[in-house]
Amino acid sequence: MADSLPKKEISLVIFDCDGVLVAGEHLSTALMSAEARKYGWNITDKEGDAIFSGGELKKIGELIAEKSGAVLPSNWSDMMERRIAEMMKIKAVTVDGAEDMIIEIIDMNLPIRVGSNSSSQEMKAKFERTGLDEHLEDERIHSARDLNIPKPNPDIYLHAAQEEGVSPENCIVLEDSDAGVEAAVRAGMTCVLLRDPAKPGTKFDGVIRIAHLSEFPGVVRQIATNLS
């Protein structure tokens, strides 16, 4: 984390879901990899995780069809959405430190929202399973799948800011994926990237990088000029 960060008013904190609040995206990508193999694309779970992580189900289905040469059912995305949600009701776990981090941000009297490529159905299952629904109100959880405009488009983050009634420049986003970082940057928001130090960074300038969720509240305190 940088020692000196640019100061500004922060009026809204927006979290991505998978890899930021809830761990287990590898379970979803493993399910998609199995689907790819079923249709004839010989791909390992590790390869699938790298390719499918952070992606939109519709685009993933199109990629599987392209690589396999198979015709997927027209409702493939909907079927996968239901299967993932059912799986997450049983297997979802929080990212290490997620609940403590959320509580610390709430204690700063900063409003929070979630913006994810996951469906509302999937996020509901994840948050109920992990208990994070105690801190996240349904009307403050936004799905790019429901909007039909996935990241890296900035629309999900701009929508969250609009719903809060704040300017994008006064929002800070916590992300872990390249697509999510691009969406936040294109939205004109401050972006913090949660990523293992051993992994590559981002091509975008001005993105703040942290290795653990426990660092995020400190970043917000360094940046926000409106905290008491």
ChimeraX attribute file (.defattr): number of C-alpha atoms within 10 A of each C-alpha:
attribute: neighborCount
match mode: 1-to-1
recipient: residues
	/A:1	14
	/A:2	9
	/A:3	6
	/A:4	9
	/A:5	14
	/A:6	10
	/A:7	13
	/A:8	16
	/A:9	14
	/A:10	23
	/A:11	21
	/A:12	23
	/A:13	22
	/A:14	24
	/A:15	22
	/A:16	24
	/A:17	25
	/A:18	24
	/A:19	21
	/A:20	22
	/A:21	26
	/A:22	23
	/A:23	19
	/A:24	18
	/A:25	19
	/A:26	18
	/A:27	17
	/A:28	21
	/A:29	24
	/A:30	20
	/A:31	18
	/A:32	22
	/A:33	24
	/A:34	18
	/A:35	17
	/A:36	24
	/A:37	15
	/A:38	12
	/A:39	17
	/A:40	15
	/A:41	19
	/A:42	14
	/A:43	14
	/A:44	13
	/A:45	20
	/A:46	12
	/A:47	13
	/A:48	19
	/A:49	20
	/A:50	11
	/A:51	14
	/A:52	21
	/A:53	19
	/A:54	23
	/A:55	18
	/A:56	20
	/A:57	21
	/A:58	16
	/A:59	13
	/A:60	18
	/A:61	21
	/A:62	16
	/A:63	16
	/A:64	21
	/A:65	17
	/A:66	12
	/A:67	14
	/A:68	17
	/A:69	12
	/A:70	15
	/A:71	12
	/A:72	15
	/A:73	10
	/A:74	9
	/A:75	10
	/A:76	13
	/A:77	18
	/A:78	14
	/A:79	11
	/A:80	18
	/A:81	19
	/A:82	14
	/A:83	14
	/A:84	24
	/A:85	22
	/A:86	15
	/A:87	17
	/A:88	25
	/A:89	18
	/A:90	12
	/A:91	16
	/A:92	21
	/A:93	18
	/A:94	21
	/A:95	18
	/A:96	16
	/A:97	14
	/A:98	19
	/A:99	18
	/A:100	13
	/A:101	17
	/A:102	21
	/A:103	12
	/A:104	16
	/A:105	18
	/A:106	14
	/A:107	10
	/A:108	14
	/A:109	12
	/A:110	15
	/A:111	15
	/A:112	23
	/A:113	22
	/A:114	24
	/A:115	25
	/A:116	25
	/A:117	27
	/A:118	25
	/A:119	22
	/A:120	19
	/A:121	15
	/A:122	19
	/A:123	25
	/A:124	19
	/A:125	21
	/A:126	30
	/A:127	22
	/A:128	14
	/A:129	18
	/A:130	21
	/A:131	14
	/A:132	19
	/A:133	15
	/A:134	10
	/A:135	13
	/A:136	16
	/A:137	12
	/A:138	13
	/A:139	9
	/A:140	15
	/A:141	20
	/A:142	24
	/A:143	24
	/A:144	22
	/A:145	18
	/A:146	15
	/A:147	13
	/A:148	14
	/A:149	15
	/A:150	25
	/A:151	25
	/A:152	22
	/A:153	18
	/A:154	22
	/A:155	20
	/A:156	28
	/A:157	33
	/A:158	22
	/A:159	18
	/A:160	24
	/A:161	23
	/A:162	12
	/A:163	13
	/A:164	15
	/A:165	11
	/A:166	15
	/A:167	15
	/A:168	21
	/A:169	16
	/A:170	17
	/A:171	25
	/A:172	25
	/A:173	24
	/A:174	27
	/A:175	28
	/A:176	22
	/A:177	23
	/A:178	18
	/A:179	18
	/A:180	28
	/A:181	27
	/A:182	21
	/A:183	24
	/A:184	30
	/A:185	20
	/A:186	15
	/A:187	22
	/A:188	18
	/A:189	23
	/A:190	23
	/A:191	25
	/A:192	23
	/A:193	24
	/A:194	21
	/A:195	19
	/A:196	13
	/A:197	11
	/A:198	7
	/A:199	7
	/A:200	8
	/A:201	16
	/A:202	15
	/A:203	10
	/A:204	11
	/A:205	7
	/A:206	13
	/A:207	18
	/A:208	18
	/A:209	23
	/A:210	20
	/A:211	14
	/A:212	17
	/A:213	21
	/A:214	16
	/A:215	15
	/A:216	23
	/A:217	17
	/A:218	13
	/A:219	19
	/A:220	21
	/A:221	16
	/A:222	17
	/A:223	19
	/A:224	18
	/A:225	13
	/A:226	13
	/A:227	13
	/A:228	7
